[in-house]
């Protein structure tokens, strides 16, 4: 299962269980890079295994995405 850029996910395992993230990019076959705009910003994304994530929804990310826009998305 490959998650694509703009997928909204919820963490199922780890110290961040229950936290909502947006997928920024894929990092290999089993990993993705995530950010939430508050604790994990666009310039320092979190790497997490795909199997530890639950898909919630999907959005279209533009080239001018900011930490503030990601924070709004993750509040939903």
Buried (B, 14 or more C-beta within 10 A) or exposed (E): EEBEBBBBBBBBEEEBEEBBBBBBEBBEEEBBBBBBBEEBBBEEBBEBEBEBBEEBEBBEBEEEBEBEBBBEBBEE
